[in-house]
Amino acid sequence: MDTKRLTGKNILITGAGRGMGATNAQHFAAMGANVCLGDLDLDAAQSMADEINAEGNGRAIAVQMDVTSRADNARAVAATVDAFGMINVGLFNAGLNKPRFFMDIDEDNWDLIMNVNTKAMWLGMQETARQMIAQGRQEYPYKLINVGSIASRKPLVDVTVYCTSKYGCLALTHCGAVALAEHGITVNGYAPGVVVTPLWEQLDKDLVDIGFKKREGQAYEDIVRDALQIKRVSYPDDVKGTAAFLASADSDYMTGQMIHIDGGWCIQ
Ligand SMILES: NC(=O)c1ccc[n+]([C@@H]2O[C@H](COP(=O)([O-])OP(=O)(O)OC[C@H]3O[C@@H](n4cnc5c(N)ncnc54)[C@H](O)[C@@H]3O)[C@@H](O)[C@H]2O)c1
């Protein structure tokens, strides 16, 4: 892909303070995009934005936001428009996991995961689309990009609520694609498998705590051996090319798709 393929795109990324969101922000800006990094953790988002600005490609700003708040989503969209003139792409990446076996799920576990992973995606999509519709149709489509997971298509017994939330992200991708096409907005997503980030490092510990694995690191080994065709875990750099493709004109004729970047897990 042309290394400056995202020049002229203004992109809001939620959960961009670390992990895959941060890597995508950096990569998008290196390809010419202006990026707004939204995160609960403003210090993390701001230091990533400072790094991006020091690199001298696309510009970056940081916004503190809780993605579960409609007002914060609206504020992040407004900050993007204030800084860069308009918004072209929204990447709804913020998410978390807290494993529980089915019979151990309680309301707190359910609400936490469903609110951050699914309700917040709906809010982000709606507030971003509201601004895109107000901007009017462009020659090229606006793009909403949803982060799903292998858990968008596989029933994993240790993370039922996470699966429910991520199946929800797939449904939002399909429904959003149908609902927003008339406004010149496409909706696609990507679905990672095991990506080494702070989220997975915490999950690895939590899986030992709930008794699903005997020791830290075992989950990675079991998944690589039993589930993956490509025999290694992945890193944010494995995901950034697909995210950039979905943000770029190369995906203009796609909508309603969730691309798996999971080492072949989903086909087994
Ligand atoms: N790591 C994996 O193996 C993996 C696999 C499949 C899908 N995913 C999905 O990818 C996305 C990114 O995951 P990651 O592994 O980079 O996670 P991460 O924990 O490394 O980063 C997530 C970021 O989201 C932010 N965040 C969390 N709750 C928030 C809230 N309420 N408001 C605003 N920001 C909030 C955090 O502060 C953090 O900066 C998530 O949606 C996750 O479910 C991850």
The ligand as a MOL file (V3000), in Angstrom:
LIG
                    3D

  0  0  0     0  0            999 V3000
M  V30 BEGIN CTAB
M  V30 COUNTS 44 48 0 0 0
M  V30 BEGIN ATOM
M  V30 1 N -5.2800 -8.3810 22.8000 0
M  V30 2 C -5.9610 -9.3230 22.1890 0
M  V30 3 O -5.5470 -10.4980 22.1310 0
M  V30 4 C -7.2600 -9.0130 21.5080 0
M  V30 5 C -7.8170 -10.0090 20.7170 0
M  V30 6 C -9.0120 -9.7470 20.0570 0
M  V30 7 C -9.6130 -8.5180 20.1860 0
M  V30 8 N -9.0560 -7.5730 20.9860 0 CHG=1
M  V30 9 C -9.7430 -6.2820 21.0790 0
M  V30 10 O -8.8720 -5.2740 20.5930 0
M  V30 11 C -9.1640 -4.0320 21.2290 0
M  V30 12 C -7.8860 -3.4280 21.7890 0
M  V30 13 O -7.3480 -4.3450 22.7150 0
M  V30 14 P -5.8630 -4.2600 23.3060 0
M  V30 15 O -5.4630 -5.6620 23.5010 0
M  V30 16 O -5.0410 -3.3270 22.5070 0 CHG=-1
M  V30 17 O -6.2180 -3.6390 24.7490 0
M  V30 18 P -5.3540 -2.7630 25.7860 0
M  V30 19 O -5.9090 -3.1040 27.1250 0
M  V30 20 O -3.9190 -2.9110 25.5300 0
M  V30 21 O -5.7860 -1.2760 25.4030 0
M  V30 22 C -7.1160 -0.8620 25.5560 0
M  V30 23 C -7.1740 0.6390 25.7300 0
M  V30 24 O -8.5660 0.9880 25.9080 0
M  V30 25 C -8.6700 1.9250 26.9620 0
M  V30 26 N -9.9940 1.8340 27.5820 0
M  V30 27 C -10.5020 0.8280 28.3200 0
M  V30 28 N -11.7250 1.1370 28.7650 0
M  V30 29 C -11.9940 2.3850 28.2850 0
M  V30 30 C -13.0960 3.2660 28.4160 0
M  V30 31 N -14.1810 2.9420 29.1410 0
M  V30 32 N -13.0410 4.4610 27.7890 0
M  V30 33 C -11.9520 4.8120 27.0700 0
M  V30 34 N -10.8670 4.0280 26.9300 0
M  V30 35 C -10.8930 2.8250 27.5370 0
M  V30 36 C -7.5560 1.5410 27.9400 0
M  V30 37 O -7.2170 2.6300 28.7940 0
M  V30 38 C -6.4290 1.1370 26.9840 0
M  V30 39 O -5.6060 2.2330 26.6440 0
M  V30 40 C -10.2410 -4.3530 22.2710 0
M  V30 41 O -11.5070 -4.0700 21.7430 0
M  V30 42 C -10.0780 -5.8470 22.4830 0
M  V30 43 O -11.2720 -6.4550 22.9370 0
M  V30 44 C -7.8920 -7.7930 21.6560 0
M  V30 END ATOM
M  V30 BEGIN BOND
M  V30 1 1 1 2
M  V30 2 2 2 3
M  V30 3 1 2 4
M  V30 4 1 4 5
M  V30 5 2 4 44
M  V30 6 2 5 6
M  V30 7 1 6 7
M  V30 8 2 7 8
M  V30 9 1 8 9
M  V30 10 1 8 44
M  V30 11 1 9 10
M  V30 12 1 9 42
M  V30 13 1 10 11
M  V30 14 1 11 12
M  V30 15 1 11 40
M  V30 16 1 12 13
M  V30 17 1 13 14
M  V30 18 2 14 15
M  V30 19 1 14 16
M  V30 20 1 14 17
M  V30 21 1 17 18
M  V30 22 2 18 19
M  V30 23 1 18 20
M  V30 24 1 18 21
M  V30 25 1 21 22
M  V30 26 1 22 23
M  V30 27 1 23 24
M  V30 28 1 23 38
M  V30 29 1 24 25
M  V30 30 1 25 26
M  V30 31 1 25 36
M  V30 32 1 26 27
M  V30 33 1 26 35
M  V30 34 2 27 28
M  V30 35 1 28 29
M  V30 36 1 29 30
M  V30 37 2 29 35
M  V30 38 1 30 31
M  V30 39 2 30 32
M  V30 40 1 32 33
M  V30 41 2 33 34
M  V30 42 1 34 35
M  V30 43 1 36 37
M  V30 44 1 36 38
M  V30 45 1 38 39
M  V30 46 1 40 41
M  V30 47 1 40 42
M  V30 48 1 42 43
M  V30 END BOND
M  V30 END CTAB
M  END
